């Protein structure tokens, strides 16, 4: 009677296990028990923990680095294209004396936001305390107001009466380096001065500082001086001509389409250069660095996925008798394989989601974190002189974040296939022989 009862219960268990639907609660329960290793299985739990941490840190690092590099590129691109024209027109055969008419015609082209005539030259800027080389740009008051990245970031002084007062507008870092404030005198020294029988003499002239701007890019804030257009013509011996016309487009990426149209509208020989030509090397280097960093940091996630393989193989070896008992009770190979798939995939999924949350938090507070670490270590972690920008940017792109998350999930899933297959192929007789 007892044997019949045991046989009946065994048959019922076999029917129950054999008839279990894929990924049923029974399989999730067993996988959950395997994830919570007991004291004697502590080493396996440690491997699973390191796999979890490795994937979380790998995903978070990938998200943070890619976001910072995207922010770095976007900030630089925005500031470079905000200060400099998207298309620059320079004369070829004759001086650019008809700049007013040319600028008006170009501005009528659909897709062109503004066309600004400039007088440009190099000079030595000095104060009673210091001197440095600067780029002087002659620009009218109305055009300077349209240059939003400058007119919208005035830190001291005002642009009122800029044309009439004969003053200059300088960058904040330049003002700090020279020890100047609004109202102080900035002396400009140019080698292109008056021509005398003894040769060309340098031109030296002092200008009051009318305003101080800060665009957030150290190269411009420390080396750019804006001078009234007519004053710059006289200072650089330009007569009634301009050095160039800088054209700003509604969409910088439309420059390829608009270049032929602009050339046709000009109606005179001219040299056209666009922002892609002027910054090709710089942005190409950024793109290469970004791709290389992605490949290198992907190895972190790959190593963590390999840890999942080693951890699951050890778990399969340790749980051999349990697998054999489940098989004798009627569990199919598919059931055993799914149990270990769930176990490994759970580590990868939880690690990926944790890394996503951690990476997002850091990206949203990256500048505050940088300032905190800088104050704690008393060091400059993001020097504006080296990195061009005065703050650490981070710009998360949803498509890139999704690509990182999917890559991590796929690697984690693939890492579980071999150990799960090995568990499913385990021979119950061999597993129980020495128990």
Legacy VTK file of the C-alpha trace (Angstrom):
# vtk DataFile Version 3.0
C-alpha trace
ASCII
DATASET POLYDATA
POINTS 435 float
0.000 0.000 0.000
2.880 2.353 0.946
4.727 1.511 -2.283
1.596 2.257 -4.281
1.241 5.590 -2.488
4.858 6.542 -3.225
4.484 5.416 -6.812
1.295 7.428 -7.136
2.864 10.574 -5.686
5.917 10.168 -7.913
3.700 9.817 -10.959
1.784 12.933 -9.941
5.012 14.897 -9.496
6.249 13.722 -12.876
3.016 14.803 -14.476
3.190 18.162 -12.692
6.813 18.889 -13.660
6.533 17.471 -17.134
3.410 19.461 -17.867
4.797 22.785 -16.664
4.410 25.557 -19.176
7.619 27.376 -20.254
8.701 30.090 -17.771
5.996 29.084 -15.299
6.090 30.156 -11.645
7.734 26.867 -10.659
10.806 27.647 -12.806
11.032 31.213 -11.478
10.825 29.885 -7.903
13.735 27.504 -8.404
15.812 30.200 -10.163
15.124 32.560 -7.251
16.315 29.948 -4.740
19.507 29.457 -6.752
20.159 33.211 -6.730
19.888 33.244 -2.920
22.854 31.002 -2.236
23.143 29.352 1.183
26.219 29.668 3.395
28.053 26.687 1.909
27.495 28.138 -1.601
28.817 31.570 -0.655
31.582 31.542 -3.252
29.055 31.178 -6.072
27.065 34.060 -4.619
30.214 36.203 -4.611
30.808 35.468 -8.319
27.187 36.392 -9.101
27.620 39.611 -7.093
30.760 40.551 -8.999
28.982 39.808 -12.287
26.114 42.070 -11.219
28.484 44.877 -10.169
30.564 44.494 -13.332
27.563 44.836 -15.619
26.104 47.730 -13.593
29.387 49.661 -13.575
30.051 48.844 -17.230
26.638 50.099 -18.376
26.839 53.191 -16.139
30.357 54.019 -17.346
29.347 53.613 -20.984
26.319 55.873 -20.552
28.298 58.533 -18.655
31.269 58.608 -21.028
29.110 58.698 -24.157
26.912 61.432 -22.660
29.929 63.554 -21.678
31.507 63.155 -25.112
28.206 64.030 -26.808
27.846 67.058 -24.557
31.440 68.063 -25.209
30.926 67.867 -28.981
27.544 69.637 -28.931
28.769 72.424 -26.635
31.887 73.016 -28.722
29.925 72.879 -31.957
27.310 75.280 -30.613
29.877 77.798 -29.424
32.161 77.516 -32.465
29.236 77.949 -34.841
27.709 80.623 -32.624
30.760 82.897 -32.780
32.024 81.997 -36.266
29.980 82.024 -39.447
28.749 78.818 -41.028
29.935 80.069 -44.427
32.724 82.653 -44.796
33.052 84.789 -47.924
36.489 86.260 -48.670
37.495 88.407 -51.694
39.701 86.978 -54.434
40.505 89.600 -57.107
39.444 92.912 -55.617
38.796 94.303 -52.101
35.398 93.655 -50.567
34.099 97.226 -50.884
30.569 96.205 -51.874
30.018 94.267 -48.656
26.750 96.054 -47.773
24.990 95.051 -51.001
26.415 91.543 -50.947
25.269 90.973 -47.348
21.769 92.223 -48.189
21.459 89.898 -51.200
22.739 86.883 -49.291
20.273 87.471 -46.441
17.412 87.142 -48.937
18.377 83.495 -49.601
15.938 81.080 -47.982
17.731 79.346 -45.085
20.169 82.205 -44.353
19.674 83.811 -40.944
22.157 86.689 -41.251
25.208 87.896 -43.183
27.674 89.994 -41.168
30.582 91.984 -42.722
33.748 91.875 -40.605
37.160 93.513 -40.402
39.554 91.074 -38.786
43.171 91.256 -37.670
45.707 90.134 -35.088
46.974 92.508 -32.418
48.750 92.639 -29.079
46.446 93.628 -26.215
48.100 95.127 -23.169
47.271 96.709 -19.843
49.474 98.109 -17.064
49.683 94.565 -15.678
49.944 92.116 -18.592
49.863 91.668 -22.367
48.689 88.919 -24.719
47.864 88.262 -28.360
44.238 88.724 -29.408
41.985 88.436 -32.441
40.337 91.792 -33.158
37.010 91.742 -34.990
35.476 94.923 -36.365
31.700 94.617 -36.315
28.836 97.120 -36.291
26.580 97.550 -33.261
23.529 96.088 -35.019
25.436 93.011 -36.185
26.938 92.485 -32.722
23.433 92.556 -31.263
22.443 89.807 -33.746
25.378 87.711 -32.550
23.298 86.255 -29.716
26.045 84.148 -28.175
27.923 87.386 -27.409
25.147 89.954 -26.895
23.182 87.509 -24.752
26.125 86.783 -22.430
27.293 90.255 -21.349
28.648 89.992 -17.810
29.739 93.607 -17.280
28.892 96.890 -18.972
26.509 97.375 -21.887
26.474 97.429 -25.698
24.668 100.784 -25.822
26.558 103.455 -27.776
29.052 100.776 -28.828
29.524 102.329 -32.301
29.701 105.935 -31.083
31.880 105.531 -28.016
34.887 104.014 -29.751
35.214 101.341 -27.066
35.857 97.592 -27.169
34.020 94.495 -25.994
36.317 91.810 -24.586
36.041 88.283 -23.170
35.867 87.680 -19.455
39.016 85.572 -19.202
40.917 88.199 -21.195
39.677 90.858 -18.767
40.802 88.729 -15.821
44.222 88.017 -17.360
44.843 91.696 -18.054
43.294 92.907 -14.800
40.697 95.070 -16.572
37.122 96.085 -15.805
34.580 98.151 -17.709
35.823 101.723 -18.044
39.517 100.727 -17.992
41.709 101.253 -21.055
42.831 98.376 -23.265
45.822 99.196 -25.479
46.001 97.515 -28.878
49.307 97.239 -30.740
49.234 96.256 -34.419
52.240 95.846 -36.766
50.043 97.061 -39.636
50.395 100.755 -38.831
51.240 103.866 -40.827
53.652 103.662 -43.792
56.533 106.141 -43.470
59.810 106.694 -45.390
61.453 104.684 -42.616
59.047 101.763 -43.136
55.815 100.644 -41.488
55.490 101.709 -37.884
53.331 99.794 -35.393
49.997 101.332 -34.547
49.309 101.784 -30.837
45.955 102.980 -29.576
44.012 102.743 -26.336
40.285 101.933 -26.157
37.933 102.006 -23.163
36.373 98.670 -22.240
32.633 99.059 -22.893
31.498 95.549 -21.991
32.757 92.101 -20.956
31.186 88.913 -22.379
31.494 85.222 -21.509
30.448 82.568 -24.023
31.822 79.689 -21.919
34.610 78.676 -24.306
38.028 79.692 -23.014
39.579 80.150 -26.461
37.094 82.928 -27.275
36.766 84.371 -23.771
40.532 84.820 -23.513
41.494 85.999 -26.997
38.655 87.845 -28.725
38.134 91.622 -28.911
35.212 93.306 -30.708
35.831 96.798 -32.099
33.371 99.131 -33.917
33.430 98.413 -37.650
34.521 101.878 -38.835
37.184 102.082 -36.126
38.557 98.659 -37.141
38.737 99.773 -40.788
40.858 102.736 -39.778
42.962 100.768 -37.305
43.877 98.011 -39.804
44.179 100.335 -42.855
41.235 98.650 -44.578
39.905 101.839 -46.178
36.247 101.318 -47.064
36.434 97.522 -47.460
35.694 94.530 -45.237
37.911 91.502 -44.612
35.098 88.987 -45.024
31.380 88.333 -44.746
30.327 85.661 -42.263
27.019 83.965 -43.111
24.901 82.286 -40.425
22.380 79.644 -41.517
19.169 78.470 -39.873
20.520 74.914 -40.038
24.320 74.461 -40.148
23.896 71.011 -41.713
22.278 72.600 -44.801
25.566 74.260 -45.788
26.192 71.777 -48.625
22.871 72.613 -50.242
23.134 76.400 -49.784
26.755 76.940 -50.864
26.032 76.918 -54.625
23.037 79.223 -54.102
25.127 81.709 -52.097
27.906 81.612 -54.684
25.409 82.412 -57.425
23.860 85.284 -55.434
27.260 86.888 -54.788
27.848 87.404 -58.496
31.562 88.049 -58.081
34.756 85.976 -57.626
34.997 84.934 -53.981
36.435 82.208 -51.805
33.805 80.321 -49.797
34.773 78.144 -46.843
32.258 76.478 -44.541
32.414 75.278 -40.952
32.963 71.659 -41.988
36.173 72.547 -43.842
37.489 74.812 -41.091
36.856 72.294 -38.284
37.082 68.964 -40.131
40.183 67.715 -38.299
38.859 68.711 -34.889
35.435 67.100 -35.194
36.875 64.005 -36.909
39.254 63.519 -33.984
36.333 63.816 -31.551
34.343 61.214 -33.493
37.257 58.758 -33.602
37.874 59.202 -29.870
34.184 58.657 -29.153
34.057 55.403 -31.158
37.257 54.066 -29.593
35.998 54.829 -26.081
32.762 52.973 -26.855
34.672 49.869 -27.983
37.028 49.929 -24.995
34.275 50.392 -22.428
32.175 47.674 -24.058
34.890 45.257 -22.921
33.882 45.981 -19.313
30.384 44.675 -20.005
31.833 41.713 -21.934
34.099 40.729 -19.016
31.126 40.952 -16.639
29.123 38.724 -19.003
31.967 36.172 -18.962
31.754 36.220 -15.165
28.110 35.159 -15.533
29.282 32.136 -17.556
31.814 31.071 -14.927
29.346 31.642 -12.097
26.603 29.610 -13.762
28.969 26.755 -14.655
29.997 26.506 -10.999
26.332 26.699 -9.970
25.468 23.851 -12.375
28.283 21.746 -10.946
27.156 22.467 -7.396
23.478 21.832 -8.142
24.097 18.577 -10.035
22.251 16.393 -7.505
19.316 18.837 -7.399
19.106 18.777 -11.204
19.183 14.968 -11.182
16.340 14.786 -8.644
14.265 17.239 -10.685
14.884 15.143 -13.793
13.815 11.915 -12.039
10.663 13.706 -10.870
9.785 14.473 -14.478
11.380 17.853 -15.222
12.285 18.092 -18.890
15.599 19.299 -20.241
13.809 22.437 -21.395
12.669 23.119 -17.811
16.201 22.781 -16.444
17.604 24.975 -19.219
15.017 27.692 -18.574
15.729 27.674 -14.832
19.383 28.509 -15.434
18.510 30.942 -18.242
16.325 32.837 -15.766
19.085 32.752 -13.138
21.748 34.206 -15.441
19.418 36.615 -17.219
18.233 37.980 -13.868
21.809 38.934 -12.957
22.327 40.638 -16.315
18.952 42.417 -16.320
19.237 43.721 -12.752
22.823 44.816 -13.409
21.811 46.597 -16.616
18.885 48.423 -14.989
21.031 49.412 -12.015
23.709 50.726 -14.381
21.059 52.668 -16.328
19.764 54.357 -13.170
23.267 55.072 -11.861
24.461 56.452 -15.207
21.388 58.682 -15.555
21.814 60.116 -12.049
25.486 60.906 -12.667
24.785 62.479 -16.073
22.093 64.737 -14.625
24.452 65.931 -11.873
27.857 65.638 -13.559
28.857 69.294 -13.099
27.930 69.282 -9.397
29.880 66.036 -8.925
32.905 67.570 -10.684
32.803 70.638 -8.465
32.467 68.502 -5.333
35.447 66.298 -6.258
37.489 69.373 -7.223
36.813 71.023 -3.857
37.503 67.766 -2.018
40.829 67.087 -3.758
41.793 70.756 -4.241
42.530 70.077 -7.924
41.160 71.322 -11.258
39.514 68.255 -12.844
38.290 70.035 -15.970
40.680 72.831 -16.837
39.115 75.322 -19.299
42.543 75.932 -20.865
42.830 72.257 -21.817
39.221 71.370 -22.600
38.058 74.750 -24.014
34.828 74.730 -21.968
34.271 76.276 -18.534
31.854 73.528 -17.382
31.597 69.763 -17.844
28.679 69.011 -20.202
26.654 65.801 -20.475
24.067 65.162 -23.180
22.282 61.795 -23.085
20.963 60.672 -26.452
18.029 58.216 -26.053
19.104 56.091 -29.025
22.625 55.621 -27.646
21.321 54.792 -24.173
18.952 52.215 -25.649
21.812 50.747 -27.704
23.948 50.351 -24.563
21.080 48.757 -22.615
20.201 46.346 -25.450
23.852 45.408 -25.955
24.212 44.613 -22.251
21.008 42.561 -22.180
21.991 40.611 -25.308
25.487 39.861 -23.971
24.025 38.759 -20.632
21.510 36.474 -22.362
24.140 34.954 -24.644
26.372 34.321 -21.623
23.668 32.102 -20.064
23.178 29.828 -23.098
26.158 27.487 -22.668
25.814 26.912 -18.887
22.046 26.374 -19.299
22.599 23.911 -22.138
25.191 22.103 -20.009
22.739 21.873 -17.112
20.045 20.474 -19.416
22.444 17.809 -20.765
23.410 16.605 -17.278
22.897 12.835 -16.853
20.881 12.187 -13.654
22.560 8.794 -13.097
26.060 10.280 -13.259
25.031 13.195 -10.998
23.667 10.863 -8.303
26.305 8.111 -8.539
28.678 9.564 -5.932
26.085 11.211 -3.676
LINES 1 436
435 0 1 2 3 4 5 6 7 8 9 10 11 12 13 14 15 16 17 18 19 20 21 22 23 24 25 26 27 28 29 30 31 32 33 34 35 36 37 38 39 40 41 42 43 44 45 46 47 48 49 50 51 52 53 54 55 56 57 58 59 60 61 62 63 64 65 66 67 68 69 70 71 72 73 74 75 76 77 78 79 80 81 82 83 84 85 86 87 88 89 90 91 92 93 94 95 96 97 98 99 100 101 102 103 104 105 106 107 108 109 110 111 112 113 114 115 116 117 118 119 120 121 122 123 124 125 126 127 128 129 130 131 132 133 134 135 136 137 138 139 140 141 142 143 144 145 146 147 148 149 150 151 152 153 154 155 156 157 158 159 160 161 162 163 164 165 166 167 168 169 170 171 172 173 174 175 176 177 178 179 180 181 182 183 184 185 186 187 188 189 190 191 192 193 194 195 196 197 198 199 200 201 202 203 204 205 206 207 208 209 210 211 212 213 214 215 216 217 218 219 220 221 222 223 224 225 226 227 228 229 230 231 232 233 234 235 236 237 238 239 240 241 242 243 244 245 246 247 248 249 250 251 252 253 254 255 256 257 258 259 260 261 262 263 264 265 266 267 268 269 270 271 272 273 274 275 276 277 278 279 280 281 282 283 284 285 286 287 288 289 290 291 292 293 294 295 296 297 298 299 300 301 302 303 304 305 306 307 308 309 310 311 312 313 314 315 316 317 318 319 320 321 322 323 324 325 326 327 328 329 330 331 332 333 334 335 336 337 338 339 340 341 342 343 344 345 346 347 348 349 350 351 352 353 354 355 356 357 358 359 360 361 362 363 364 365 366 367 368 369 370 371 372 373 374 375 376 377 378 379 380 381 382 383 384 385 386 387 388 389 390 391 392 393 394 395 396 397 398 399 400 401 402 403 404 405 406 407 408 409 410 411 412 413 414 415 416 417 418 419 420 421 422 423 424 425 426 427 428 429 430 431 432 433 434
